Amino acid sequence: MLFIVRHGRTAHNASGLLLGRIDPPLDELGRAQAEALAAAIGPVDRLISSPLLRTRETAKAFGIEPIIDDRWIELDYGDYDGKPLGEIASQTWSDWRTDPDFRPPNGETLSELGDRVSGALDELASDGSASDRTTVVVTHVSPIKAAVCWGLGVDQMTSWRLWVAPASITRIGTTPRGGVLHTFNEVAHLADLQG
């Protein structure tokens, strides 16, 4: 089973900023969320992480050394990285939400994100170990959405209809015929945390 998990909260997340490749640490709540996340999943056979600090700090809660895989890094928002959502022009949002090949200035398209995440998932599925080992991937909002699209066999535009909570769990099974979405955006393990 693949557990695709989002990192814990950062101050940037709490402030409603677009958070792509800039690299803030987890905040205090984010560290507590990481511990709750690791406890909810339990023992892990293989741990994979995006290279960014917030995912590596979340991965640390699992107690084993992660494999760093750049394919799980967050979408590159380019010039929009770190900006409040309200500063993005409404026409830009409209263009972005209707075109998988829309590229933020100096950034990355959803199609490119989907290709790299699908490649990582195809690799995990093809070696057969994902079906009989507990594999956790610690990543970000956009790669999780891309993974769900892969699991459902739908295009990347579906990602705009998904919301992913900090430190949430998404479970994806792998079969010879492709991915199967088991659960999405599990957060019950965070119920005792304030935030």
C-alpha positions as CSV (number, residue, x, y, z in Angstrom):
1,M,0.0,0.0,0.0
2,L,1.2,3.5,-0.8
3,F,0.5,6.1,1.8
4,I,0.9,9.5,0.1
5,V,1.0,12.1,2.9
6,R,1.2,15.9,3.0
7,H,3.7,17.5,5.3
8,G,2.7,19.3,8.5
9,R,1.7,22.9,8.7
10,T,4.2,25.8,8.1
11,A,3.7,29.5,8.9
12,H,3.3,30.1,5.2
13,N,0.4,27.6,5.0
14,A,-1.3,29.1,8.0
15,S,-1.1,32.6,6.3
16,G,-2.7,31.4,3.1
17,L,0.4,32.0,0.9
18,L,1.2,30.0,-2.2
19,L,3.9,27.7,-1.1
20,G,5.9,26.0,-3.9
21,R,9.7,25.8,-3.9
22,I,10.4,28.3,-1.1
23,D,11.6,26.3,1.9
24,P,10.2,27.2,5.3
25,P,10.3,24.8,8.2
26,L,7.3,23.3,10.0
27,D,5.7,25.4,12.7
28,E,5.0,24.1,16.2
29,L,1.6,22.7,15.1
30,G,3.2,21.2,12.0
31,R,5.7,19.2,14.1
32,A,2.9,17.9,16.3
33,Q,0.9,16.9,13.1
34,A,4.0,15.0,11.8
35,E,4.2,13.0,15.0
36,A,0.4,12.2,14.9
37,L,0.7,11.2,11.2
38,A,3.6,8.8,11.9
39,A,1.8,7.3,14.8
40,A,-1.4,6.8,12.7
41,I,0.5,4.9,10.0
42,G,2.7,2.9,12.2
43,P,5.8,0.9,11.1
44,V,7.1,1.7,7.6
45,D,9.1,-0.4,5.2
46,R,10.1,2.4,2.8
47,L,10.0,6.1,3.3
48,I,10.3,8.5,0.3
49,S,10.4,12.3,0.7
50,S,10.4,15.5,-1.4
51,P,13.7,17.3,-0.9
52,L,12.2,20.4,0.7
53,L,12.7,21.0,4.4
54,R,9.0,20.8,5.5
55,T,8.7,17.3,4.0
56,R,12.0,16.1,5.4
57,E,11.0,17.4,8.9
58,T,7.7,15.5,8.6
59,A,9.5,12.4,7.4
60,K,11.8,12.5,10.4
61,A,8.8,11.6,12.6
62,F,8.7,8.1,11.0
63,G,12.1,7.2,12.5
64,I,13.8,5.8,9.4
65,E,16.0,7.5,6.8
66,P,14.0,8.7,3.8
67,I,14.9,8.3,0.2
68,I,14.9,11.8,-1.3
69,D,13.1,11.9,-4.7
70,D,12.9,15.2,-6.5
71,R,9.8,14.0,-8.5
72,W,7.8,14.6,-5.3
73,I,8.7,18.2,-4.9
74,E,5.9,20.8,-4.9
75,L,4.6,22.4,-8.1
76,D,6.9,25.3,-9.1
77,Y,4.7,28.4,-8.8
78,G,7.5,30.5,-10.3
79,D,6.9,34.2,-9.7
80,Y,3.8,33.5,-7.7
81,D,5.7,31.5,-5.0
82,G,5.1,33.0,-1.6
83,K,2.4,35.4,-2.7
84,P,-1.1,35.6,-1.1
85,L,-3.8,33.9,-3.2
86,G,-5.6,37.3,-3.4
87,E,-2.8,38.8,-5.4
88,I,-3.3,36.4,-8.3
89,A,-5.5,38.1,-10.9
90,S,-8.9,36.5,-11.5
91,Q,-8.2,36.0,-15.2
92,T,-4.9,34.3,-14.3
93,W,-6.8,31.9,-12.0
94,S,-9.4,31.3,-14.7
95,D,-6.6,30.5,-17.3
96,W,-4.8,28.2,-14.8
97,R,-7.9,26.3,-13.8
98,T,-8.9,25.5,-17.4
99,D,-5.6,24.8,-19.1
100,P,-3.2,22.0,-17.9
101,D,-0.4,23.6,-19.9
102,F,-0.8,27.0,-18.2
103,R,2.6,28.0,-16.9
104,P,3.0,30.6,-14.1
105,P,5.8,33.0,-15.1
106,N,9.1,31.0,-14.5
107,G,7.0,28.1,-13.1
108,E,5.7,24.6,-14.0
109,T,2.6,23.4,-15.7
110,L,0.1,20.9,-14.2
111,S,0.9,18.6,-17.2
112,E,4.6,18.6,-16.3
113,L,3.8,17.9,-12.6
114,G,1.5,15.1,-13.6
115,D,4.2,13.5,-15.8
116,R,6.8,13.5,-13.1
117,V,4.5,12.2,-10.4
118,S,3.1,9.5,-12.7
119,G,6.6,8.4,-13.5
120,A,7.4,8.1,-9.8
121,L,4.2,6.1,-9.2
122,D,4.7,3.9,-12.2
123,E,8.1,3.0,-10.9
124,L,6.8,2.2,-7.4
125,A,4.0,0.1,-8.9
126,S,6.2,-1.8,-11.4
127,D,8.6,-3.3,-8.9
128,G,5.7,-5.0,-7.1
129,S,6.8,-4.0,-3.7
130,A,4.2,-1.3,-3.3
131,S,1.5,-4.0,-3.0
132,D,3.1,-5.9,-0.1
133,R,5.2,-3.3,1.7
134,T,4.2,-0.2,3.6
135,T,5.6,2.7,1.6
136,V,5.1,6.3,2.7
137,V,5.7,9.2,0.4
138,V,5.9,12.6,2.2
139,T,5.1,15.3,-0.3
140,H,2.9,18.4,-1.0
141,V,-0.6,19.4,-2.1
142,S,-0.1,19.4,-5.8
143,P,1.8,16.1,-6.1
144,I,-0.9,14.4,-3.9
145,K,-3.5,15.7,-6.3
146,A,-1.5,14.4,-9.2
147,A,-1.2,11.0,-7.5
148,V,-5.0,10.9,-6.9
149,C,-5.5,11.7,-10.6
150,W,-3.1,8.8,-11.4
151,G,-5.0,6.4,-9.1
152,L,-8.3,7.4,-10.6
153,G,-7.1,7.4,-14.2
154,V,-8.3,10.9,-14.8
155,D,-6.7,14.0,-16.2
156,Q,-4.8,16.6,-14.2
157,M,-7.6,19.2,-14.3
158,T,-9.5,17.1,-11.7
159,S,-6.9,18.3,-9.2
160,W,-8.6,21.7,-9.0
161,R,-11.6,19.9,-7.4
162,L,-9.5,18.4,-4.6
163,W,-8.6,19.9,-1.3
164,V,-5.7,18.4,0.7
165,A,-5.3,19.1,4.4
166,P,-1.9,19.4,6.1
167,A,-0.6,16.1,7.5
168,S,-3.4,14.2,5.8
169,I,-3.2,10.6,4.5
170,T,-4.2,9.4,1.0
171,R,-3.9,5.6,0.4
172,I,-3.4,4.3,-3.1
173,G,-3.2,0.6,-4.0
174,T,-1.3,-0.7,-7.0
175,T,-2.4,-3.5,-9.3
176,P,-1.1,-4.8,-12.7
177,R,-3.9,-2.7,-14.2
178,G,-2.8,0.6,-12.5
179,G,-3.6,2.5,-9.3
180,V,-6.7,2.3,-7.1
181,L,-7.6,5.1,-4.8
182,H,-8.5,3.5,-1.4
183,T,-8.8,6.7,0.8
184,F,-8.3,10.4,0.3
185,N,-7.5,13.2,2.8
186,E,-7.7,11.2,6.0
187,V,-7.4,13.6,9.0
188,A,-9.0,11.7,12.0
189,H,-5.5,11.3,13.5
190,L,-5.3,15.1,13.9
191,A,-8.5,15.4,15.9
192,D,-6.8,16.2,19.2
193,L,-4.5,18.9,17.8
194,Q,-5.5,22.6,17.8
195,G,-4.9,24.6,14.6
